[in-house]
Amino acid sequence: MEDETQTAAQPAAPTADTGAETESTDTPSPEASNGRADDGQAPTARSDDRYAQRIDLGSGSTHARVVHLVGSDRRVLELGPAAGHMSSILRERGCTVVGIEIDPRMATDAAQYCERVIVGDLDTLDLDAELGSDRFDAIVAADVLEHLKDPHAVLQKLREFLAPDGFFVISLPNVAHGSVRLALLEGHFPYQRVGLLDTTHLRFFTRESIDQLLDEAELGAAEIYHQELNIDASEVPFDPDGVPAEVFQALKSDPDARIYQFVIKAIPFETKGMRELQRRMRELAHGERPLARRRAGRAHGRGHPGSRAARRSDQGSRPDAFAR
């Protein structure tokens, strides 16, 4: 990718949330750059519009949560807006959007919903030159950081462009989803055109590595949501008949095995010692996790992945046992 950048501009609408970790209360349906439509079905092959899908704000989907966390009447920097499917909804909610998009064709499509769209690669883009003195109430990285070579460096640099009381809204896929673990047990890491193992993903995240990423970027998780998906409903293929029942039961006892994506509202640490405080609070919170896993095992340890009863029992979600 060349370092040269260009801008696509279009008039936009005028400018006019203690950290809790929560699981989705609706059947989740992550979409867009994770290739999942609002119906919650596994992704299917699409043309180049695979990242331009509708957002149903009442669905509880990943991008619906992102939009709700951003709020209304804010100045927003959207990373990777693609063709503007989220930008358009943010604009309808009174937000002014500036986008940074690597694909020139998509940037042209998104420009109709944005104040301007900067065309460039976030890993190499000179943000000071492109954004100058501009500051944002919210910076959105919805299914973007996993595509970068150095997401930590990008987050750290973008902190400078937050307005007072500004925040990040981030969504990241969970590579520790049960479907990926079972595929690995079979000796496979099956890249897909879309989804958890998207061929364009350069980085892979679990709960722990997301914690590390936020810590290194001096960001605190104010709100966290779990977008859950049944292990056997994922697009990642594995042979359910080849999974011993006791292995599947053990896997189902781990709440993280059903988390498809994490959605996070993150705020910058402005006070010395806050990073260490968050780390200690997280250690205390994770002390509750073995109990949560045992409870989850009793609640979800029914049936085999191939049975319809098991699939039905996996639907829905639970309130998390801890806050950070």
PyMOL commands that set and color helices and strands:
alter all, ss='L'
color gray80, all
select helices_A, chain A and resi 32-34+48-51+62-70+85-92+104-113+127-131+145-147+151-161+178-185+207-216+231-233+240-242+245-252+255-258+274-286+289-300+308-313
alter helices_A, ss='H'
color red, helices_A
select strands_A, chain A and resi 6-9+20-23+75-79+96-101+116-119+136-142+162-173+219-228+259-268
alter strands_A, ss='S'
color yellow, strands_A
deselect
rebuild
show_as cartoon
